[in-house]
Structures are given as C-alpha cells and as structure tokens.
C-alpha cells in the first residue's frame, strides 16, 4: 500500500497524521501568561503612571527640602623653597594644619567679628585644608588613556612613562584649597566677608610664620642690641668695662658663625655700604684700641667706687674661668682618647696591598692592578670594608673637629684666666695702699664719656650686623617676598547631601523593581480569582441551591 492510499482512507483522509504529542509534554507555553497580562494592560498602565508620578514628586521633595551646607573655598599654591618636601626655607618642618592653627584662627575670628554669625568652635570646625592639583589630575587621566592602548610596544610604553615622569615633576608644585563649610542652621555669612576671611587666614598664617617663627631666617643664633643691658650704663667703672669686653667677644664669635652663611660676606648695607667683615673689624678695633686703653686708664687712676666689691667680682670671675678651663681641658683629653682608641682598635680600614688588602688612605699598593677579579668570601668581605671606608673617614673627621674645637675653647679660657689673674695682681696693691673712696669727678666724667662712646659704637655695629643678616635671609630664603599665591578666585557653592543624579538613579531602580512586581501581582490576582474563589462553596451556585 502506498502512502497516498494510506492518506486517502479512514477518518483522517486528506489530513496529515497526528503529531507525537509526547515529545512536547515537558514544554511550557507562555501564551496563557501573556493573554492574562494583556487583560490587565489598563491596570498596569495606570499603576505605572501613578508610581512614576509618586517617585518624581518624592524625588523633587527630597531634593528641595533636604539640609544643605554652604561651602566657600579658595585655591592657593605654596611658592617657598622646600614646600614640596614639607619644609620651610630655613629647614623647619611645614604642615598644612599650621595654616588653620589656633593662633591664626583666633586673630582672624576677632578681627572680622565673626561672633555675629557663629561661635569660635563652629568656625574652627568648619575649616579644613586639602591638597588639590587639577593639572596633575588631568595629566594622570591623559596618560592613563595613552598607556591603556594594547597596541603599544615596550619601547613606546617606556617613552610614555618617561614623558609622564618629566611632566609630572614640572607640575609637582604644592597646591591646596582652603574651605569653610557652614553647617545647616547657622546664620549665613555674607559672601564678601567670607572671601575676606579666607584671604585673612592665609595672610595671618604667612605673617605669623615669618615674624614669630622666623621661617624666612636662617636657623642660627643672632645677637641683638638687647644683649647690652642697663648694667652697662650705671655701676662700677671697671666692672662695666669688663662686662662690655665680654659682650664684644660674644658678638665677635657670633659674627664668625654668621660668616658661614652663603653670600653674606659680599652684602653691604646702610649709607656707608658696610659689609660683615668690616663690622667685625670695627668691633675688634673698639675692643683693642678703645676699650682696653680705657680699662688701663681706670686701673691706673683707681676709678672704682668700691674696691672690695671689685675684688669680689674679680675673684668670682677667676673662679668661673678656672672651672671652665678645667672642663675644656677634660673635654680635650677625653676626645683625644676616644680618637686614639678608635684608630688603634683596628676599626680603620687597611689599604689594598699586594695581597689584596685595603689601606687606611684607600690607595692601592704599587704594582697592584686596577681591577681585582678574584671572587669568594674574602673578596666580599673586602667589598664590605671598602663600603664602610667613607663612613669611617667621616667619623674620624668629626672626632678630629671636636678635638680642635675643644682646644680652641681651652686656649680662649686660658687667656681669660691670665687676664683676671693680672687684674687681681693689680688690685692687691690698691687694696693695701687704701687708694679708694674719693674719686676725681673730672676723671670719672671723662671715663664715662669715653665708655658711652664705645658703647654707642658697639650698638651701631650690632645693628648693622643684624641688617646684613636680614638682607641675606631675604635674598637666599625668600626672593619672592611671600609664602603663597592665590591660583583661583574665591568661590561659593551649596553642598547637598543628595545630588540630582543620585536621586534619578535611585528612582529608576525603584521603578524597575516595581515594574517587576506589578506583573506578578496581576498574575496572582488572576490566579486567586479563577482558581481559589471558584473552589469556595460559598461562590458555587449549585451547592448553594442544594442547601436551600
């Protein structure tokens, strides 16, 4: 029988044979779900509009009625030398917290009368300084994009990295932004006043750092005319002359220390264009050619108001000088012993000789090749010894310098001891002869005039030395005469806790979640209406009729 005959007989004549339904028994059709949701299309559209309106109105209300903070900021750049390393020009450590330190904020708060708007604690807590460099950030984004290219070769990548480092180094100037954040509830500070306050903070910080902390001056001791106290105006003539001699010696020592500053010897100040070496020479001349002859004049004429008091003074000075001399002598001995013990204990590196050893002076022995190619434990030990040779020489040099300083101190004290011994020898015959008490007024007046002239000369030279120091500090440490510069104008803005972008994203996420649950709710409603409620006897007409 052919296929055509089979198709033409039976009840299924003219129709294809039935499909094998068992093959599709496990398949799930979504058509009923779609039909059901289509019946709820009006409900879905209505609730979609309602929910969108609710989220829109809610987002607007949240954004409008949320607490907002008023923010005022000003960007500035530190331009003093050493700022990139966290140091002031004279080497003192710098921290950005110093800009809003208590002394600075207290003065600014009082000057601008900010108590009308907020308390001091609110003002202080609202200020902060952050590091900010927009140009550096843009450079990083630029090269991050370039280096992200997968087609770059190793050579191109190395060239880009080198270019990035060079350009970054040129932009690594410390930039900061000072910001005042006014919390909600405080009285609004006028924008003009807030801009002045931020500028005053920077100005007061720079002023206090310069005048009070001396960040633009070298960290070296500098004596002023305050060292010349009132003791030099009244009192015993000989005692005053000796005190002035000691102070001149201190000034001279101070000038020797100042001469180590770079460029200070060529700086000239004042009308006479005097230099530091000339100031030092003038002080030495005042001591040698004016003060010493005056002291001799006072001794020769016994111009002392109280010889017994003068003797007590000389004996006290002699005792102190003797004690200082013995201390300096002990320092010399102890440091010489330390240096000798360090050298003799074998810590000094030996010179490279014919067997490959290294000498104390680091030079090679005659006939020794320039390059040693022997390797092994002994060779590595010699390399370690060579590496420590430089530190060894520096340490020995430091010990030697300390020995020299102690000997210089000892020599100066020995001279002082001899000076007071001489004064004591001169005083003894005066005390024995009784030549004291009645002083010649003319001699006293002449001695006073000469002493005051010498004192005025010392004061003038000390002031000139201070002027030289100020000029050198200004030239070397702060050629631009300021610590900072403003890089962007003052700006004021409102800082919200929730931004419009955040609200939009959250609203979209909430709508998507609602759209996912609305169809589910509709399907559950349909299932309850068609499957659960008809099964309830109370909702079946036939059952209700039988009961009646």
C-alpha positions in Angstrom: 0.0 0.0 0.0 1.3 3.4 -0.9 1.5 6.4 1.1 -1.2 8.1 -1.0 -3.6 5.2 -0.3 -3.0 5.5 3.3 -3.7 9.1 3.3 -6.9 8.6 1.4 -8.6 6.1 3.7 -10.1 6.3 7.2 -11.4 9.2 9.2 -8.2 11.2 8.7 -8.4 11.1 4.9 -6.9 14.3 3.5 -5.2 15.3 6.8 -1.6 14.7 7.9 -1.1 12.1 10.5 -1.3 13.3 14.2 1.8 14.6 15.8 3.5 12.8 18.6 2.3 14.9 21.5 4.5 13.0 24.0 7.5 14.8 22.6 6.2 18.3 23.7 4.7 17.3 27.0 7.6 18.9 29.0 7.4 22.3 27.2 5.8 25.3 28.9 3.8 27.8 26.9 3.9 31.5 27.9 0.9 32.3 25.8 -1.6 32.0 28.7 0.6 34.3 30.8 0.7 36.9 28.0 -3.1 36.7 27.5 -3.6 37.1 31.2 -1.3 40.2 31.4 -2.9 41.6 28.3 -6.2 41.6 30.1 -4.5 43.7 32.9 -3.0 46.2 30.5 -5.0 49.1 31.7 -4.2 48.3 35.3 -0.5 48.1 34.5 -0.5 51.3 32.6 -2.5 53.1 35.3 -0.2 51.9 38.1 2.9 52.7 36.1 1.8 56.3 35.7 0.9 56.5 39.4 4.2 55.1 40.6 6.2 57.3 38.2 4.4 60.4 39.5 5.0 59.3 43.1 8.7 58.8 42.6 9.0 62.1 40.6 7.2 64.1 43.3 9.1 62.3 46.1 12.5 63.0 44.5 11.7 66.7 44.0 10.6 67.0 47.6 13.7 65.2 48.9 16.0 67.4 46.8 14.2 70.7 47.7 13.7 70.1 51.4 17.0 68.2 52.2 19.5 70.1 54.5 22.2 71.9 52.5 25.6 73.2 53.6 27.1 76.4 52.3 30.6 75.9 51.1 33.2 78.7 50.4 36.7 77.8 49.1 39.8 79.4 47.7 42.7 77.6 45.9 46.3 78.7 46.6 49.8 77.5 45.9 52.9 77.4 48.2 55.8 79.0 46.4 58.6 79.0 49.0 61.6 76.8 48.6 61.2 73.4 50.2 57.4 73.3 50.2 57.3 70.2 48.1 59.4 68.4 50.7 57.4 69.7 53.7 60.0 72.2 54.9 60.1 75.9 55.3 63.0 77.8 53.6 65.2 77.6 56.7 64.6 73.8 57.2 61.8 74.0 59.8 59.1 71.3 59.2 55.9 72.5 57.5 52.4 71.1 57.8 49.3 72.4 56.2 47.5 72.2 59.5 49.6 75.2 60.6 47.5 77.3 58.1 44.4 76.9 60.3 46.2 76.7 63.6 44.5 78.2 66.7 46.6 81.4 66.9 45.8 82.2 63.2 42.1 81.5 63.5 41.7 83.3 66.8 43.1 86.5 65.3 41.0 86.3 62.2 37.8 85.5 64.2 38.3 88.6 66.4 39.3 91.0 63.6 36.3 90.1 61.4 33.9 90.0 64.3 32.5 86.6 63.3 30.8 86.1 66.7 27.8 87.7 65.0 27.4 84.6 62.8 28.8 81.6 64.7 30.8 80.6 67.7 34.6 80.1 67.5 34.3 76.3 67.7 31.8 76.3 64.8 34.1 78.5 62.8 37.2 76.3 63.6 35.5 73.0 63.0 34.1 74.2 59.6 37.6 75.0 58.2 39.9 72.4 56.5 42.7 72.5 54.0 43.1 69.8 51.3 45.7 69.2 48.7 44.5 69.8 45.2 46.2 69.9 41.8 43.9 69.9 38.9 46.6 70.0 36.3 48.2 66.9 37.8 44.9 65.1 37.8 44.3 65.9 34.2 47.8 64.8 33.3 47.2 61.4 35.0 43.9 60.9 33.1 45.7 61.8 29.8 48.5 59.3 30.2 46.2 56.6 31.7 44.3 56.7 28.4 47.5 56.5 26.4 49.0 53.7 28.4 45.8 51.7 28.2 46.4 51.2 24.5 47.1 47.5 23.9 49.0 48.2 20.7 51.8 49.9 22.5 55.2 48.3 22.3 57.6 48.0 25.2 59.7 50.9 23.8 56.7 53.2 23.3 55.4 52.4 26.8 58.8 53.2 28.3 58.9 56.5 26.4 55.4 57.4 27.6 56.3 56.7 31.2 59.5 58.8 31.0 57.5 61.7 29.5 54.9 61.3 32.2 57.5 61.5 35.0 59.2 64.5 33.5 55.9 66.4 33.0 54.7 65.3 36.5 57.9 66.6 38.1 57.3 70.0 36.5 53.7 70.1 37.9 54.6 68.9 41.4 54.1 72.3 43.0 52.1 72.0 46.2 48.6 73.3 45.6 45.9 73.4 48.2 42.3 74.5 48.7 41.1 76.1 51.9 37.4 75.5 52.5 34.8 76.7 55.0 31.8 74.5 55.4 28.8 76.2 57.1 26.5 73.6 58.6 22.8 73.9 58.4 21.2 76.2 61.0 24.0 78.8 61.2 23.5 82.4 60.3 24.6 82.9 56.7 27.9 84.8 56.5 27.9 87.2 53.6 30.0 86.1 50.6 32.1 89.2 50.6 33.0 88.7 54.2 33.7 85.0 53.7 36.1 85.8 50.9 37.9 88.3 53.1 38.1 85.7 56.0 39.7 83.1 53.8 42.2 85.6 52.5 42.9 86.8 56.0 43.7 83.3 57.2 46.4 82.8 54.6 47.8 86.3 55.2 47.9 85.9 59.0 49.5 82.4 58.7 52.2 83.8 56.4 52.7 86.8 58.8 53.0 84.7 61.9 55.3 82.2 60.3 57.6 85.0 59.1 57.6 87.3 62.1 57.1 84.9 65.1 58.6 81.6 63.9 61.2 83.2 61.6 60.8 80.7 58.8 62.5 83.1 56.4 65.6 83.4 58.5 68.4 81.0 58.9 68.5 78.8 62.0 71.5 80.4 63.5 71.9 82.4 66.7 71.9 86.2 66.1 72.6 88.6 69.0 70.9 91.9 69.0 71.3 95.1 71.0 69.1 93.6 73.7 72.2 91.9 74.9 73.5 95.3 76.0 71.5 95.7 79.2 71.3 98.6 81.6 74.1 97.2 83.7 76.5 98.9 81.2 75.1 102.4 82.0 75.4 102.5 85.7 77.7 100.8 88.2 81.4 100.4 88.9 83.5 101.8 86.1 85.9 98.8 85.9 83.1 96.2 86.2 81.2 97.9 83.4 84.3 97.9 81.2 84.9 94.2 81.8 81.2 93.3 81.1 81.3 95.3 77.8 84.5 93.5 76.9 82.8 90.1 77.4 79.8 91.1 75.3 82.1 92.3 72.5 83.8 88.9 72.5 80.3 87.3 72.2 79.4 89.5 69.3 82.7 88.7 67.5 82.1 84.9 68.0 78.5 85.4 66.6 79.8 87.2 63.5 82.3 84.3 62.9 79.3 81.9 62.8 77.3 84.2 60.5 80.1 84.3 58.0 79.4 80.7 57.2 76.1 81.7 55.5 76.2 81.8 51.7 76.9 85.2 50.2 76.9 87.1 53.4 80.4 88.4 53.1 79.6 90.4 50.0 76.4 92.0 51.2 76.6 95.7 52.1 74.0 97.8 54.0 73.5 101.3 55.3 74.6 104.6 54.0 78.2 103.7 54.2 77.6 100.3 52.4 79.4 98.4 55.2 79.9 94.6 55.0 80.1 91.9 57.7 83.9 91.6 57.6 84.1 95.4 58.1 81.7 95.2 61.0 83.8 92.5 62.6 86.9 94.6 62.1 85.3 97.6 63.7 84.3 95.6 66.8 87.8 94.3 67.2 89.2 97.8 66.9 86.7 99.1 69.5 87.9 96.4 71.9 91.6 96.6 71.2 92.2 100.3 70.7 89.5 101.9 72.8 88.1 99.6 75.5 91.4 98.1 76.6 93.1 101.5 76.9 90.1 102.7 78.9 90.3 99.8 81.2 94.0 100.5 81.8 93.1 104.2 82.4 90.6 103.2 85.0 93.1 100.9 86.8 95.8 103.5 86.8 93.6 106.1 88.3 91.8 103.7 90.7 88.4 104.7 89.4 86.4 102.2 91.3 83.6 103.1 93.7 84.1 100.1 95.8 87.4 98.2 95.7 86.1 95.4 97.9 83.2 94.9 95.6 85.6 94.9 92.7 87.8 92.3 94.3 84.7 90.0 94.9 83.8 90.4 91.2 87.3 89.6 90.0 87.6 86.6 92.3 84.3 85.2 91.2 85.2 85.7 87.5 88.5 84.0 88.1 86.8 81.1 89.8 84.3 80.6 86.9 87.1 80.9 84.3 89.2 78.4 86.1 86.3 75.9 86.3 85.5 76.4 82.6 89.2 75.9 81.8 89.4 72.6 83.6 86.2 71.4 81.9 87.6 72.3 78.5 90.9 70.5 79.3 88.9 67.4 80.3 87.0 67.6 77.0 90.3 67.7 75.1 91.7 64.7 76.9 88.5 62.6 76.6 88.1 63.3 72.9 91.7 62.6 72.1 91.5 59.3 74.0 88.3 58.4 72.0 90.0 59.2 68.7 93.1 57.2 69.7 91.1 54.2 70.9 89.1 54.2 67.6 92.2 54.2 65.5 94.2 51.7 67.5 91.3 49.2 67.9 91.6 48.2 64.2 88.4 49.8 63.0 90.3 51.8 60.4 90.2 50.1 57.0 93.5 48.8 55.8 95.0 49.7 52.4 94.9 47.3 49.4 98.4 45.8 49.4 100.0 43.2 47.2 97.7 40.5 48.8 94.5 42.4 48.1 94.1 44.2 51.4 92.9 47.8 51.7 94.8 50.6 53.4 93.6 53.4 55.7 94.0 56.0 52.9 92.1 53.9 50.4 95.0 53.9 47.9 96.3 50.8 46.1 99.8 49.4 46.6 102.4 49.7 43.9 102.2 47.1 41.2 98.6 46.2 42.1 96.3 46.0 39.1 93.4 48.5 38.9 90.7 45.7 38.8 90.6 42.8 41.2 88.8 39.9 39.7 89.1 37.3 42.5 85.8 36.3 44.0 85.0 34.5 47.2 84.1 35.1 50.8 87.3 37.1 51.4 86.5 39.3 48.3 83.0 40.0 49.6 84.4 40.9 53.0 86.8 43.4 51.3 83.9 44.9 49.4 82.0 45.5 52.7 85.1 47.0 54.2 85.5 49.3 51.2 81.9 50.4 51.5 82.4 51.4 55.1 85.6 53.3 54.4 83.8 56.5 53.7 81.7 56.4 56.8 84.9 55.6 58.8 86.7 58.6 57.4 83.7 60.9 58.2 83.6 59.7 61.7 87.3 60.2 62.3 87.0 63.7 60.8 84.1 64.5 63.1 86.1 63.4 66.2 89.1 65.4 65.0 87.0 68.6 64.6 85.6 68.2 68.1 89.2 67.9 69.4 90.1 71.1 67.6 87.1 72.9 68.9 87.9 71.8 72.5 91.5 73.0 72.1 90.3 76.4 70.8 87.9 76.8 73.7 90.7 75.8 76.1 93.0 78.5 74.6 90.4 81.2 74.9 89.7 80.3 78.6 93.4 80.2 79.3 93.7 83.8 78.0 90.7 84.8 80.2 92.3 83.2 83.2 95.5 85.1 82.6 93.5 88.3 82.2 91.7 88.0 85.5 94.9 86.9 87.3 96.5 90.1 86.0 93.6 92.2 87.3 93.8 90.5 90.7 97.5 91.3 90.8 96.9 94.9 90.1 94.1 95.1 92.6 96.1 93.8 95.6 98.4 96.8 96.0 95.5 99.2 95.6 93.7 97.5 98.5 96.9 97.5 100.6 97.5 101.2 99.9 93.9 102.2 100.6 93.6 104.3 97.4 89.8 104.2 97.1 86.7 106.1 98.2 87.4 109.7 97.0 87.3 109.8 93.2 88.2 112.7 90.9 85.0 113.9 89.4 86.7 115.1 86.2 88.4 111.8 85.7 85.1 110.0 86.3 83.2 112.2 83.9 85.9 111.7 81.2 85.8 107.9 81.7 82.0 107.9 81.5 82.1 109.9 78.2 84.7 107.6 76.7 82.8 104.5 77.8 79.5 105.7 76.3 81.2 106.5 73.0 82.5 102.9 72.9 79.0 101.6 73.8 77.4 103.6 71.0 79.9 102.2 68.6 79.1 98.7 69.7 75.4 99.3 69.3 75.8 100.7 65.8 77.9 97.8 64.6 75.5 95.2 66.1 72.5 96.9 64.3 74.5 96.8 61.1 75.2 93.1 61.5 71.5 92.4 62.0 70.7 94.4 58.9 73.2 92.3 56.9 71.6 89.2 58.3 68.1 90.3 57.3 69.2 91.1 53.7 70.9 87.8 53.3 67.9 85.9 54.6 65.6 87.7 52.3 67.8 87.1 49.2 68.6 83.5 49.9 65.4 82.1 51.5 62.6 84.2 50.1 63.3 86.0 46.9 59.6 86.3 46.1 58.7 88.0 49.4 55.8 85.8 50.1 54.9 82.2 51.1 51.8 81.6 48.9 49.9 82.8 45.8 46.2 82.6 45.0 45.6 80.3 42.0 41.8 80.7 41.6 39.3 83.2 42.7 37.1 82.8 45.7 34.0 80.7 45.1 30.8 79.9 47.0 28.5 77.0 46.4 25.8 74.9 48.0 26.7 71.3 49.0 23.7 68.9 49.0 23.7 65.5 50.7 21.8 64.0 47.8 22.5 65.1 44.2 20.0 65.1 41.4 22.0 62.3 39.7 21.7 60.1 42.8 18.0 60.8 43.0 17.5 59.9 39.3 19.4 56.7 39.6 17.5 55.6 42.7 14.2 56.5 41.2 14.9 54.5 38.1 16.0 51.5 40.2 12.8 51.7 42.2 10.6 51.9 39.1 12.3 48.9 37.6 11.7 46.9 40.8 8.1 48.0 40.8 7.7 47.0 37.1 9.0 43.6 38.0 6.5 43.1 40.8 3.4 44.6 39.1 3.0 41.7 36.5 3.5 39.2 39.3 0.8 40.9 41.4 -1.6 40.8 38.4 -0.9 37.1 37.8 -1.5 36.3 41.5 -4.8 38.2 41.3 -5.9 36.3 38.3 -5.0 33.0 39.8 -6.9 33.8 43.0 -9.9 35.0 41.1 -10.1 31.9 38.8 -8.7 29.1 40.8 -9.2 29.8 44.5 -12.5 31.6 44.7 -14.5 29.2 42.5 -13.4 26.3 44.8 -15.1 28.1 47.7 -18.6 26.6 48.3 -20.0 30.0 49.1 -19.2 31.0 45.5 -20.7 27.9 43.7 -24.3 28.3 42.6 -25.1 24.5 42.6 -24.0 23.9 46.2 -25.9 27.0 47.4 -29.2 25.6 45.7 -28.9 22.2 47.3 -28.5 23.7 50.7 -31.7 25.8 50.2 
